[in-house]
Amino acid sequence: MALPENCEVLARKEIAESKPPVFKFRSPRDTLIEGGFIIIGEEFRDVIGPKPELECILRNDKYPFAHEAGVYIESTGEVFITSNQFKVNGEKKIQLSKFQKQAGGWECIEIETDVLMGNGGVNYKDGILFCAQGTFTDPGGLIFMEPTPPYKTRTILSNYHGRWFNSVNDVVIHTDGSIWFTDPTYGFEQNIRPHPQLPRQVYRYDPKTGDIRAVADGICRPNGLCFSPDEKTMYITDTDGVHGIGGYGGVYELNRPASIYAFDIIERHGAQFLANKRLFAFADDGIPDGIKCDLDGNVYSGCGDGVHVWSPGGSLIGKIYFPGGCANFCFGKDGEVFCLNESKVWRAKFDSKTKGALLRI
């Protein structure tokens, strides 16, 4: 089968045997200048199919509008996103938006809502559950938002037994209705939140009973999280490789974790726990931020040069490559993947049999 022009094969055995110079920060590739697909393991060909597509569908150079969340609404084809931080009249702001394909092309619309310093998000009931990092005067937490105007909101969770969370980052829903989320200290480091009142942890919340439990610690900066398709494994990213100092969040250190950990989800005394923590993967470029699985159990994460894809066994098999990398992304339907690239949104189109495990469409 001929290799599509937007694909490149990396001979990983030859690379492993080569003697590269001392590592420096990578420049954009000389090939795939307009983005494309890097095939590292043959399994990736089955993921992308014979005619994968990659296109930049939106661009906004005024501010980094496409940073986090990425919540696809099947009924409308809309994707809800949150921006990175930018300043308006000297004050830091995060803007919520949504984009959708219209007759004349893709259109992005800003949304005004009271989700304060929003970050990750997930489909929840008939709307969206956002992570609100909060401010110096508002605790933030988990905020439910209706997906239609006037985008009404209500707080689902704002504290851990009276203590404020640090800056809730990302969230996922188990099929039993429980809500699992991460809480690193980026808000404090980026000077939008007060001094931490809790360790950097992962939590499980039962909205039916109000039970809130810490289920994992010992992760330097817990960030993205997702379940395997059978919900027997939870994957959690550690983005300690990038950390904030003095209000800035862009210090990148190569010798710190840029890792994905896997945990077994077990039951003891009628309660779910995370057990048997193990290193699943380490990102070779940037940090693994948002994370998702497809229905075959492959693991995807937004990294420094695009979206990396690992097999269920932890082998890097391929990348959706584009300069500038990706903090988060989401699956659409029939093999679509929407990648958030700060000032751009990229749409990848795989074989239609490749489907995200979250929505299974």
Steps between C-alpha positions, in 0.01 A plus 500: 500500500639841399580738784277812498688828446399624845661199671857423596643172632762509774727196517512469877764224502735714291436799723570290809833389356608847385717741697318836512667820625424637845125559520379854450151636469356376175432725206204442266558211261645562155241257370123511561522879513122526483457227760431132447531154646816333628487121489728341759330163546311313231193494726458871433413429137189317622409801717528765230387290204615531136402865445544702821430872480632794701389860456513823696135602532525807725759765582499795738823694556342749743520264800557125566135408459544122462675354804293263713173309541393387158149367562317367194119516497369225275153647446630830358859431392618784725832487686538701822849623589684721748782739419837531663551797731527845344462850637215744456556843656783355703293212644547134414207338323401165350237509226246224431403448137333249272561418135291323240499438127264729314407525133784745438761319706595468865383770740611574858280695742601637840277410795441717804452294815596501867736200476799670663834425334367189329732220395405136427149378429296191420154403377270471802130420497352738239776757525865553585690466826781755512799528730501853641842584640349785698658827614638654817144560621304212345576131571420376150442124474276297271238706318216362287407713199203463270617482135249753367449874565493653756744225612367471854739353755487336840770384735539123538797508740711785640702361791649202679331487842528878528843546342532669162644297216823633349395548135284217369647402164329211319203272554348173376178311577475131588198306372383462862455879509803580715715799407880468502725805474853633548612793713857626441637832627532685170258770616729603784809479282334717235387754758125456461436300821594528869754279673400131473287351776533143371769275350504436126253213477238315297145477633183296456166668569161327522236761412222274626630482857739796521791269589835655400820294530863550409598195294858572389795707614873489434458641148703819466243686290195286420335632186303302241318178580289241322366146531587208278203381290416225753551740795744260664789745464538872566769702325627821662753740350774669704600832345772590752735561208331840464449693819436859600730736681398845619173509313627351174416150382751430226817362660585173321755267660600184316593305814159526664197276443317519168334171575183298476420268787257209490300381800276199547149591611413257778219464750543460875218510755259617231720797400721565197874553545797559273767233546822369344635830370745446215675715244316454172688743277733799490452772237802557276395857415336739747260374764193274469203717591147400396452126459242272334463138386345357187281191506799276423673620816761718330597798716521853356649807667566859398878562502765742379473418129142387467295206624702189587344155480611197701387141475324347803839348581668839525687510168501830311344411164438837338431871516260753356770755432469878476738776614434648843353188656172442672373533856169326444276348235181301461353235277207596281315233306612242244873548552511877551748649747497873582840619625542824693818680397467832691450736204371224270263204493599199289258234383639152439292239321586135556339185373135515609539183707729689742276637772561672831420294809326791670205544262545182290374666182 
